[in-house]
């Protein structure tokens, strides 16, 4: 259902690799504010992909003025959800260790610098 929402033309999407996994870098056209949002799409760690929530990710980028990385983490059943939540951020290496929480939501965090 989320894929039905349009992605605004005022962002650019670039396929990248982060910790050996596919990710999408979403940037506002023009200059971005410092920091990067690590966005883990919804789906209870069982379904979805960066593309299914791309409109939401793009609007988050536009509202904050920051770039975002939408990470394509492994899904259940091959990776149980509790394990996926622990391993998805860790696969980003030392990047995750520098996270500064900016929201009560556990689904995204603001990072000090892009990879």
N, C-alpha and C positions, 0 to 999 in steps of 0.2 A: 504494500500500500504506500509506503514512504517513497518508493521509486516513482510514483505518479506525480509528485510535486516537482516543479521545475527548479533547476539550479540557476540562480541569477547570473546574468552575463557579466556582472561586475566582479567576478572572481575568476582566477585561473586554477585549473586542475592539472597536476603533474604526477604521473605514476613514479614512485620511488621505492626503494627497498630499505627497510629498517630492521636490523637484527635478523637478516635472512628471510624476512617475511614481506609480502607485498603491502604497500601503504600508499595513500594518496595525500600529496601535499596540496592544501587549499590555501590560496593567497589572495588578498584583495588586490585588484588592479590599482597600481599606484604604490605608495610607500606604506609598509606595514608598521604597526607599533612594535616595540621590542617584546619578545616572548613568543612562545608557541604553545598552542593548545594540543594536548594529546587526547584525541577523541576516540573512545571505544564505543562503537555502535551498539545499540540495544539489540535484544533478541535472546536474552537469558542465556547467553553463551552457547546457544543451540542453533540459531539461525541468523541470517542476515550477513551483510558485508559492508564495506565502506560505501558502496554504491546505493544501498537501500536507504541510507540516512544522509545522502550527500546534500540534499536541499537543506536539511537541518544544520549540518556542518557548515555549509556555505553561509547561512544566515547568522550563525554564531560568529563566523569570521567577520562578516559585515558589521555586526553590532559591536564587536570588541575592537575591530581594526587590527587584530592580530592574525597571524597565519595559524593554520591547524594541520595536524597530521592525523589522518583517519587510518588506524592500524587494522590490518586484516588478521586478527588472531585466530587460532585454531578453535574449531567448534566441537561441541559434544555431538555424538557420543564418543568420538575418538579421543577427546580431551574433556574429562568431566569439568563442569562449570567451576567448582571451587578451585581446581587446579589451573584452569584457564585464567581465572582472575589473578592468581598469584604469579603465573608465568608470563602472561602477556606483557605487563609492564617491565618485568625483570629482563625480558629479551631485549629491551632497549638499552641495557647496560647502565653505565654510569649516568646516562641521561636521566633515568628514573630517580636516581639518588638525589638529584637536585630539584625535585618537584616542590613547588610551593602551592599549597591548596588555595584556590580562589573561590570555591563554591562548596556548599554542603553536599552537593551531588558527588557521588563516587565515580561517575561516568566520565568525567573529564578533569584535567588538572592543567594548570598553567606552568609551563616549563621555561627556564631562564634563557635558553638559546636553542635554535634549530640545529638538527644534525648536520 
